[in-house]
């Protein structure tokens, strides 16, 4: 028992020293190679602690090897921009000038729901409130608000996505008090499209329909903002 206790303390101090030298990044700020090395160190360190038959060197040597690999990767990324792109990847613009880039989302394996969740974490409750949005290499997003985006929390309320990637969300549509027929007529009358042509349709807090059509090859996605008084006035 005393041997196991001493082994545990020794492995702990070794792991602590290695992680401390690696840097002070939080888990959410880690680059992919940081995260991989951290996970592997935790896995390797558990072996000599849980099994006294495993020599301490079987835990310490792999930990030191992983540490050296991490330092080598960090040094390469500092000295070579090309290697930095290979090791860390590149930031990806997913909203440009207010337009949600469908191709960029697919390249990042991001859904509209994923993007909506990330925007809410930045106190942005509608796609129309974001002028630019960049997906960073560590998975976080950076947002530049549009000029008309409210900054006070009490002025912000979340938009409701009623169409996502050409598919109607009937429950969301009912929650905003709109019928399928009214939505079809509004889209055909003001955006000249059907539900299947829409990348998304969001019901804004003021009743405006924010419509973005699916990307077409070689063209900029079309966007429409259909004011509530327009489609209500036509008694759709």
Secondary structure, 3 states (H helix, E strand, C coil): CHHHHHHHHHHHHHHHHHHHHHCCCCHHHCCHHHHHHHHHHHHHHHHHHHCCCCCCHHHHHHHHHHHHHHHHHHHHHHHCHHHHHHHHCCCEEEEECCEECHHHHHHCCCCHHHHHHHHHHCCCCCHHHEEEEEECCCCCEEEEECCCCCCCHHHCCCCEEEEECCEECHHHHHHCCCCHHHHHHHHHHHHCCCHHHEEEEEECCCCCEEEEECCCCCCCCCEEEECHHHHHHCCC
